[in-house]
């Protein structure tokens, strides 16, 4: 698989990501994709060839291997990395859609027409929702694969010996996994990096939602505080006693002060 091609595409996401999003992308490519390409594939390269059982019964090692490794670690990790990085492409595609709309708008109304967007890459409106949903989807994918690994491989463990009694094995046989300690270390490392990515995604979701709430609630609070300030600095006024404004013999005075007539002093 050409991981460099995927990295080149997703590098453009950095322009539209927050600081937490850039950290997430760095963790994915340095601690997940790079480790997978450089080391993990080689570690599991001999998993079936060196899976040895203490029996010569034809077919027994194959069924025992399938019993313990229903899906290969490296293939599951490859699928996980593809699914967890693809949502970021939605952000790039959404920005490309905005750019296309802007181009068609200027082509129709002229180059001096007002822009449809203040900033094409600014996370507002539909782009904000696309970015938020991509974060939730990435966290859900990583969580789902952690659960799958937990169920398939017994708490991410890699024992040295496994007992197998599946047909056509004549009896319970012992099968030996090659380099179990090394595989266990890499499994724990991949699990730890997946957990870190989940925490980064959830932190970014919290940051985006909190920032959006402050943008909505902040102006309302300032407006209400400004209204209270005006009501305190400008007390209500009442009409002076003894007449109507139309008669010309009364004026508006401040509540609680002495009454003033139009033709005299207090």
N, C-alpha and C positions, 0 to 999 in steps of 0.2 A: 504494500500500500504506500502511496506517495503522500507521506505526512507533511512534507515540505510544501506541497501545493495547498493543503488545508491550512497550514500555518500562515502562508502568504495571504490567503483570503481573510482569515480571522484577524490578522494584524490591523486591518482597516477598522475593526470594531473599537480599537483603542481611542479613536478620535471621538467616539460617541459614548464612551464609558466613563463612569466615575472613577475615583482613585481606587475604590474597592474592586471595581470591575477590572482594572488594569492588573491589580495584584492577583485576582482570580485567574486571568489569562496567563500570567507569568507562571503561576503554580501549575496550571494544566500542562503547559508546554515544557517546562523545565523538569518538574518532578513526576509527571505522568506520561506524557507522550515520549519525551526523550529517554526516560528510564525504560519505558516499554520497548522502544525501538532498539536501544543499545544493549540492554541486558536481559529483559524478561523473556523475549523470544528465544534467546540462546539457552536460558535456564530450563525452559520447558521443551526444548527441541528433542530431547531424548526420553520424554515422559512415557511413551508407549514402547519404544524399543527396549528400554532398560527396566520395564515393569516385569519382574520375574516372579513366577509362582513355582512352588515346590511340587510340581506334577508335570508329567509329560502328556496328559490327556489332551488331544487336539481340541482346540476351541475354548478350553477352560481359561487360559490367560486372557483371551480376548473378551470374554463375557465378564470376567472379574475386573478387568480394566474399565469396561463400560459401566460396571456397577459402582465403582468408586469415582470415576471421572465421567459422569454423564455428558458434561460439556467441558471442553478444554478451558483452562484458565485464560490462556492468551486470547482465545477467540471471544470469550465473554468480555475481557478487558477491551478488546478492539471495538466490539459493539457498544460498550459503555462509553468509550471515548468519542465515538462517532455521534451517538445520540446526545451526549452532553454538550458537544460543541456546535451542533447544527442550529440550535435556537439562536445563537449569536448571529447567524447568517440572516435571520429574519429582520434584525435591526438594520443591517446593511441594505437589505432589499427594500425596507420601508423608506430609508433615506433616498435610495435610488428612485423609488416611486415618487417621492416628493420632488426630486430634481426633474423628473420627467414631466410632472404636472406644471412645475414652474416654467420649464422650457416651452411647453405648449401654450401656456398662458401668455407669455411674452411674444410668442409667434403670432397669436391671435390678436392681441391688443397693442402690440408694439413694444419696442425695447424700453420705453419710458413709463410703461404701465406699472402701477404699484405692485409690489411683490405679494405673493400669496402667503409667504412665511417670513417672519423676521429673521429667523436663522434655521436653515434646513436641517441642521443636526441637533437643534435644541430639543430636549425631551419635553414636549408639550403636546397635548391632545392625543391623537392616536399613537404617535411614536412613544409617548410615555407609557401607555398601556402595553404596547408591543414589548418594550424593554422590561417592564415589570413582569409580564407573563413569561417572558423568556427566562428570567431569573427563577421564577417559581417552578417552571418545567425542568430546568437544570437541577435544582435541588431535589425534585421528585424523582428524576431519573437516577441520580446517584444514590438516593435512599432506597429505591427499588432494587438496584443491583447489589447494594450491601445486604439487603434481605435475602436475595437469591443466593449469594455466596454463603451467607450464614446457614441457609437450609441445605444447600447442596454439599457443602464441605465441612459440616459439623463444627461450627464456631470458628471457621477459618483455619482449622487445624490441618496439619500434614503429618500423619503418623508414619513411622518407619515400616511397620508391618500391619497389614489388613487381613482379616479373615474372610474367606469367601466360600460360600456353599451353594452357588448357583449352578444349575444344569448347564453343560454336561459334566461339571466337576464330579468325580466319583464320591468325594467326601469333603469335609471342610478343609480347605487348603490355605496356606499362608502365602501372601504375595508381598513383595518388597518394592518400595518406591525408591527411585534413584534420587539422590541428593535431597532428602526430605527437609533438612534444616535450612538449606539455602532457599528452597522454595517457600518454606514457612516465613522466612525473613522478608522475602519479596512480597508475599501475600499480605503480611501485616503492614508493610510500607505502602502498598497500593490502597489498602483500607484506610490508613491514617490520612493519606493525601485526599482521598474521597471525602472523608469527614471534614477536613479543613476546607475543602471547596464548598461543602454544604453550609458550613458556618459563614463563609464569605458571602454566599448567595443570600442567606437569610439576613445577614447584617446589611447588605446593600438594599434589600427589600425594605427593611426597617428605616434605613436612611431616606430612601425615596419617598415612602409614605409619610414619614415624619416631616420631611421638608415640604411636601405638598400641603400637608395639614397646616403648617405654620404660614405658608403663603396664602391660604384661604382664610384662616382664623385671624392672622395678624392684622390685616387692614380693617377687619370688622371691629376688633378690640380698640384699635387706634381711633376709629370713627366714633365709637361709643364714648371713649374717654374724652375726645374733643367736644362731643355734645354735652357731657357733664361739666366740662370746664367752662363752656359758654354759659350754661345755666347758672353756674355759681358766680361768674363775673358779671353777668347782666341780669339783675333781679327783675321780677315782673313789675310792670307799671299798671297803675289803676287810674281811673278818672277821679277828678276832684269832686267832692260832694256838692250837691246843690244844683246840678244842671246837666245838660246834654252837650256834646261837643258842637252840635249845630247852633246853639244859642250864643256861642262866642264868649261866655262868661266863665268858662272852666277850662283847665288845662290838664294834661297828663302829668302826674307826679309820681315819684318813687314810692312804692308801698312802704308804709310805716313812717313816712315823713309828715311834716305839718301840711295842712291844706292851704293852697294858694288860690286866690281869686284873680281874675284877669285885671281887675282895676285896683289892686292894693298889695300890701306886704303882709307877711305872716305876723 
